[in-house]
Amino acid sequence: MAPPILKVLPLCVATLITTPSAAFAEEDKHTRCVGTEAVGATMPTPTDPYPLIAAGWGPELGDGRMTSRWAEDWADMSIDPQASGLKAMALGNEASLTVSAELRLREVSTQNRGLVSGDDLEQAQLRAILGADLRLNPHLRFYGEVGAGHVDHDRTSTSANFQNQIALQQMFVDLRGAQETLLFGTMIGRQEFADGPRQLISLSDGPNLHRSWNGIRAYAHAPRYRLGAFELRATRLGRGDFDDGIQSGTILRGINASFIVSPGEQSNTYLDPFWYHTEIPDFRNGTETGLDRRDTYGLRLWGRKGALRWDWTVARQVGRSISDQRINAWGLFALQSWTLSESGWKPRLTSHIDIASGDDMPDSGALRTFHPLYASSSYLGEGQFLGLSNLVLVAPGLALTPGKHTSLSFEYGHARRLDSKDAIYAGGMRPYRGTEGAHGRDIGDLARLSASWMPSQRLTFHFNAEHLNAARALEAAGFHSGTQIQLTTTYRY
């Protein structure tokens, strides 16, 4: 059983995750008030003194269900009929075992992939995940997870996070304790990590297999603040059976925190400072490849007050890149929405403004192009037509909730490059070749339509359509408009 103090903390977690408008409806899930009912009686809600939505365990899907399955706590489930079977199976004394699984089938249709005329792709993608959570007592547990990913076309050219026979996704030990209102612990081993602004740190949920890391993560959570520190190395995925390894040179380390600066009865305002140190040995800049070492410092201020929600992040990057080139880059990301009505379809006006620096003086000796590190693959669209480098994007939109389990959103954004001397970038900081010498700042207009239906807590259907209408700067370099449509069915046990 979890420590009693963590079950009675009257912390209402009703603040909602603020995401780009095309994804607002999908990820805008109501969280519950920890302490208002028996934790784990009907929901797999982790016991945590800090509000779950800001606890750093990754995206929450609603009712305590998490995108990262290790973050779910089924140990006290007793009366939920959906929790029977392989959830919280008693093993004697305080030990229990929970099995989780996920199947995702996605149909993807891309026209002009990479904005190259005639490069079209029709592809079916399959994700299969099996996980096990062994809890020996409230202070010690082991979590393991294996995953497979498959595509039906272009298998030889598809990366290992899409085409993979089977991989060890996660395997870690979690040691934790509690003292009065403080929860503290350490996770050691292979693990998923998504603690920070999604413009910089994410699980990378678009591919069939999530991104994972190897190392140690320490945390301390109290009712009004939390602190974290981590030292991680990237997982190297192979296409075969358990041929994954560790990329010892690809490093993510840092310190982050979260503070409740303005508590409310049904909402909080959070201030999250962070520092990430990254080392990427095979970083590519133009025609050169080498080691990129960056320190990313920043602040995230987010929360909700009445009908207004906001999520603002500012980040500064310094360090050394290829050939010991100095780095001096910055990014600013502002998301906000306004609920027009709490009844009917609950219409909400949304917008996000993204500004990321570019290299306006390529011969100055300093690299000024912002690196989005491990940004969410869906933040600017699963089509990856745009990336958070040398970019100014203004995207207003509208989100609707036609039913309790149905959501719909649309946004239309205009994109420009901040510096005309630098290239235009796709997702993953991939430059569109030739755009660094092309005239004009206008990149184009990005339209996104998203719809979700969740008929049960286990089954979700999602539709996503994106179209980038290329403007002068892309067309001058020989690129064209592009479209991607996805239809996804996900079953999670």
C-alpha angles and dihedrals in degrees: 000000000000119000108279094232090065091055099056103042103126096222114147111209103194099130112116129225110256112220138163110293096251087059098035095098094046098049101029096104126161114242125207135245109258108221098027092094137010107294110238095011094114104354135050092238118161114236107239132151091217119070108276094228091061099033095103097240093124134261116340119220096197136278091040095303112135137200087231103058094205088069093062118097114208095157096110099039109134115145106029107107090206089059095060124104112033098011122103094346108189115240099178134285106012097331123115139169127216124189121201132184140181133194119186125181116188129182112203127191116185126182117197096002109210086012089283112142113247096010097123128163135193110188139166115211127196129196120191120180131176122185138177128199114197113190113187094179138330090286104045134046140152125214127193133176136179126192142187131197130193139179127190099218137041092014095159093054096040117102122247094254088066103032111040131140094209134326138186099246100178138003118161145138120233117205115187143163141178134222116186103305096347123100116192135170152141131237116203125186138026110347146152117253128195105150107141145037109333089229086070111019128035146139091249093235095180097078121067092253125045122235112260137189138207124224141050134321124187126193141180121190129190130170094266103027146016134202131201140182130182143179112194142168124204123254115241110216124208126195097238137067113311092329093137120123143167126284096214093186095054103083135184117180133153154121126254139170144181129213131188101229098171116023120198138183092252103010143034137203114226132200113199118186117190145179122195124185112196132183119190113181097191098045113153123212113175107308094340128089127193148108118326117193117184138173112205115196123183155137131236121199115186143151146099138276117182110307094348124090126179141179116185127176131180121186137182124199127202133161140087130302136182114342089008092292113172118245123219112164140139143189137196124194123183124182123178140160139186123210110222096189138003092208135066112009090349096229116209129188111222138186142167131195118198124187122176125173125248134201101267093169107039093175096050095091095243124098107224100175111117116235114214090205106200101350123174111276090224099047095096095016138297089254087071090216090144134035134197095256127101089352143139111186127173113185123175119185150160129242125197136186107204092174142005091268100027130083136177132186140172134186136177118198136182118217130201131170114247095219121032093205093063126071128261110252135215123203116305091033091284110158122222099239115243097016092104087072098037122107123245137041101234112105098176146257122299118204120189130186121186132179132175135186122187109187091175139007089260103043128061133174119198133184123193130178127181132180127182112198103205118227135197101295093054097039091051088061093048100261127134140204118285138204134195129185124187132188113189133187117189129186117188124184 
